[in-house]
Amino acid sequence: MRIIDHPNFQRLRRISQTALTYLVFPGATHTRFHHALGAMHLTQKAIETLRRKGVEITMDEEEATLAAILLHDIGHGPFSHTLEKCLLTVGHEDLSRIIMERLNLEFEYALSMALRIFRDQYPKRFLYQLVSSQLDMDRLDYLRRDSFYTGVHEGMVNSERLITMLNVYNNELVIDAKGIYSVEKFLIARRLMYWQVYLHKTVLSAEFLLQKIFERARQRFRDGHQIKAHRALEALMRRDVTLQMLREDPVWINIFTSLDDTDIWSVIKLWSTDMDPVLSGLCMRLLDRKLLKIKLQEKQFPPKYLEAVRRLVQSVLQCESQEAEHLVFSGKVENKAYDQEQPSIRLLMPDGTCIPIEQHPDFIRIEALTELKERYFICYPEISGIMDGKKLPVFMS
């Protein structure tokens, strides 16, 4: 309760779990606070299962593991992954570690074991794997939770069945072999949720638009322009805050943890009336949900193609080339449900041996599960009579 009641943890109530996904799936307004509590609940059930199977887990180890999973997302900033590298150059995992280290000092080293588990430095490695692995309690919670709040039923996994099948072999977290089909369902659900929710084309358009807003605002700040913003946000926009700066000067962590989604929305409303037509225009698009159109395909868009679309937009909208660069842009997204380059999900066979799941003869060999799938995108504004939102101009095909 000391962790949950802490201001850093209560801040997660104001950090959306799925960022701007609710612009497509209106029910997806749940928060990181929901997810952290849910992941801890599943971890409790997993520990109970392992104890019933004879795995020794002390009360101190249980408390430390629950603290580690409770704090695994404490380093997330506003809008979670969407703005992860827009405000800082540091990922949320490193930020979580730094915040946990600070809390450990505040709690008089009561989180020392939790930190060792979180860093994968504790002898019982299966405790770390409950927190972070290819079949951890984090993923089990967010898939089912996001599926529920978006209404996309393909993400519903049988978490109770999977937890019941958990076991430990040679200090590693494994799955009893009879649970192989539940694992397959979990992997397929993860793949489908990425394409149908997290990488939904309209969700991508909204999130890229938010990133472009901060890209433009940062550029304006560094060019010396006066822009209205909260002092904490302005401080992060004016400097590239590194991991070393965060570790050496606690002020930067205080600045970062003072921000949440409400700060971002309020500053976007401020910037919607900024003198810069690029920044104000991008903000108005997000506020009014006048999102950029997006086209996805398996092949990369040629540079000449991108430039042709920019020239067309510049001509029709009578805007400068710099503005067109923020309205027309391209890139790629990736989806990999099961990463064979990471430690495998392992099955405990009836004869007492243990094998990677991909070596089991019954494992469904779906290429899309194990291969990195890339899709390339181009974003552009809808222009009446020229771009109908379904296809780009014929002369550029």
N, C-alpha and C positions, 0 to 999 in steps of 0.2 A: 504493500500500500504506500510505502514511502516513495517508491519509484512512480507509481501511478499518480500520486498526488503532486509530484514535482512539476513545476511550471514547464520544464522542457518536454515532459510527457503530455501534459494537458494541452500543449500547443498542437499536438497531433490531431486534436478535435477540429482544428482549423486548417488541416492539410488534406486535400481531397485524395482519395485512394487512386482514382482513375482520371485525374486531371479534368480535361474538357470532354470526356466521353459522354457526359450527360447531355451535350448538345445534340447527340444522336439517340442515345438511350436515356430518356428523361429521369428514370429512377436511379441512375448511377451517381448518387450524391453522397455515398458513404465515405468515411474518412480513414486515415491511417490509424486513428485511435481504435476504431472498430476492428481493423485487421490485426493490430498488435495483441489485443485481448483475445481474439479468436485463435490466433496462432499459439498463444500461451495455453489456452484451453486444450487444444489438440495435443500439445506437448505433454500436458498433465496426463492425458489418456494414454499417450504412447509410453510414458514411463510406467504407468500402472500395468500395461500389457507386458512390457519387458520384465518387470518384477515377477509377474505371474509365471513367466517362463524361466525363472531362476536367475535372471541377470541381476547382479548386485549393484544397486544404486543407493547411495547413502542419502539421508535427508539434506545434508549440506550440498551434495551434488545435484539433487533435484531442485533445490532453491536456486542454485547458481545457473542451472540450465534454463529454468523458467525466467530468470532475470535476463539472461542472454537473448532469448527469443522475444521477450517483452521489449527489449531495447534495440532489436536488430534494425529497425527502421527509424531510429531516433534522429538520424542525420539527414532525413529527407527534408528538402526545402519546399517552398510554395509550389503547388501543382506537381509535386513528386518528380517523376522522371522527365517531364516536359521541359522544365527549366533547370535541370540538374547541372548542366555545364554553361548555363547562361549567366548565372549570378556568381558562381565560383568556378575555378578550374579543377576542383576536387570532387570526386564522386561521393555518393552518400554513404558507401561502406566505410571509407576513411573518416568521414565526418562522424559516423556512428561510433567508431573506435575512440576518437578524440573526446566526444561528449561522454562516453562511458568512463574514460580515464578521469575526467573531471568529476563526474558523479562519484567515482570510487574514492577520490580524496574527500569529497563532501560527506560521504557516508562512512568515513573512517575505515577505508579498505574492505568494506563488506562485499564489494563487487570484484575482488581480486580473482576468485575462482571463475566467476562469470566471464571476466575478460580473457582468462586463459582458454576457456571453452570457445568463446567467440573468435579468438585468434587461431584456433586449432593447435593449441599448445598443451592441452590437457591429455594425460595418458589414456583415458577412456575416450577414444576418438569417436565412438558412436554417439556421444553426447553432442559433439560438434556437428555431426551429420544430421541430427534431429533439427538443428538450427539452420544448417546450410549444406545442401547436397542436391542431387537431381531428383530426389524424392523426400523433400524435407517438409516440416510442418508449415513453413511459410507458404510454399506452393500449394499444399493441400488446402490451406485456408483461403488464399486469394482467388484460386480458381472457382471454388464453390461460392464464395461470397460475391465475386464479380458476376458470376453467372446468375445468381439470384437477383441482384440489383439491376442488372441490364435486361433480364428476362430472356437471355440467350441460353436455352436449356442444354445445349451441347457441352457446356462447361461443367455440368453437374457430375461430380465424381463421388464414388462411394468411399468417403474418407474413413468411415468406421470400419469397413472391410479391410482397407489398406493398413490401418493402424493395428487391427487384430492380427494381421499377417507379419508384423514387424518381429525381427529377432536379431540376435548378435552372434557373429561368427568371427573368431580371431580379432576381437575388439572393433569390428566394423559392423555398421548397421546393414542388415540384409532383409530380404523378404522370403518368407516360406514359399517354396516352389508352387504350391497350389494357388498362390495369389497372383500368378503371372498374368491372368486375364484382366484382373483389376488394375494392374500396372499398365497394361496395354491401353485400357480404357482411359487411364489418367493421361498417358502420353498423347493419345488421339485428342482428348478433350483440350489439352494445352495447345496443341497445334491449331485446332478449330477456333479456340478463343482468341488466339493471336490474329488470325485472318479475319474473323467476324467481328471482333471488338477492338482489341488494342491496335490493330493495323487496318481497321476499317477506313476506307478512303476519306470519308468526311471527317472522321476523328483526326486523321493525319493532317488534313487541310487546316483544321482549327489549331492544332498544336504547332504546326509549322508557322502559322500566322502569328501565334504568340511569341515564338522564338524570333521571328523577323522584327516584331515590335521592340524587343529588347536589344536586338542587334543594332537597330537604328538608333534607339535611345542611347546606347553606349557610345556609338559613333558621335552623336550630338554632344554628349557630355565631354568627350575627349577632344572635340574640336573647340571647346571653350564656350559653348552656348549655355545660356541659363535656362534650365528646364525645371519645372516644379516636380519635386519628389520628396519622399520621406528621407530624413537624414541618413538612416541606416541603409536604405536602398541606394541612395546617391553614393555613399561611401564604397559600396560594393561595385557600383557601375564605373567609378572613376579609376579603380585599380584592379589588377589581376592578382587576386589573393591566392597565394600558394599554400601548399600543405605545410611548409616550414613556417610561414607567417602564422598560420592557425595554431601550430604547436607552441610557438615562442611567445605570442601575444594573445592572451585570453580575450582581449577586446573584440577581436574579429569573430570569435565564436559567439560572444554576446550579441554582436550586431546581427549575425546570421540567424540566431535562434529567436531574435525579436520579430522576425518576418513570418508571415503566413499568407494564405490565399487572399484574405481581405485586404492586405496591403497592396497586393498586385492589382486587384480589381479597382481599388480606389485610385491608384496611380494611372491606370489605363483610362479611367474617366477624366483625370486631369489632363493627360496627354491628348485626349480626343479633341481638345481645343487649342493645342499647341500651334505656334506660328509655322512650324514645319509641316508642309502639306503631306509629306511622306508619312511621318509619325502619326499625325492626326488622322490621316486616311486609314492607315492600318488599324488603329484603335477603334475607329468608328465601325469598321468592318466586323471586328470581333464583338463589339458591344451589341450591334444590330444583327448579328449572325449572317452577315453578307459575306460568306466565306469564299475563298478562291476555289475555282473549279480544279479538279485534280484528275489526271489520267495516269493509270498504272499499266505497265507492260513488262514483259520478261527481258526485253533488250534495252540497252542504254540508249537514251535520246541523243542523237548526234549534236555536237556543239552548234553546227550551222542551223539546225532545227530550232534549238533554244533561242538563238539570236534572232531568227526570223520571227518567232512569236513575240519577242521583246520589241522588235521594231514595229510590228503591227499594233501592239498595245500602246506603244509610245505615240504612234500616229493617230490612232482612234481617240485616245484619252487626252491627247495634247499635253503629255507630261514629259519631264526631263528623263534622260537615260538612267540617272541614278534612281529615280522613282520606279522606273520600269524594272530595274534589277531586284527591287523588293517585292514586286508584284508577279514577276515571272521567274521561276527558279526550278531547279531539278535536283535529284539526288536518288538515293536508294534506301529501301528498308529490308530487314532480314528476319527470317523466322527459322528456328531450329528447335524442334520439340525435344530431341534427345541428342546430346552432344557426346559422341564417342571419344572426343579428345579429353573429356573430363572423366573423373573416376566413375566407373560403371555402376548402374543399379545391379546388385548381385542377388542371386537366388540361392537359398539353402535347399539342397536336394534331399529327398527322403533317405538316401544312403549316407548322409552326413557331409557330403562334399558341397562346395560352393562354386558357382560359375557366374560369369557376367550374363545378364539377361539376353543379350544378343546371340549368345551361343546355345540357348535353349532351342530345341527343334520346333517347339510350338510357338515361338515368338513370331508375331506377325511381321513379316519383312516388308514394311511400307517404306519405300524410298524417301518419301516426304518426311518421315519421322527423324531420320538420321542425317540427311543431307541438308546443308545450308541452302535455304531457298531465298533468292533475292528477287525483288521487284523494283523496277525503276519508275520514278514518278516525275511528272511535270505539273507545276501549279501555275495557274493563270487566271485573270479576272474574266468573268462572263461578260461578253459584249454583245448586246442585242444585234441580231442580223449577221454577225460574223462568227461568234462562238456560241453554240447552242447548249454547251455544257455536256454534250454527249460525245462530240468528236471535234477535233481541231480543224482549221480551215483546210479544204481539199487541196489547195495549191501547195500546202506544206507537207502533204502526206508523203 
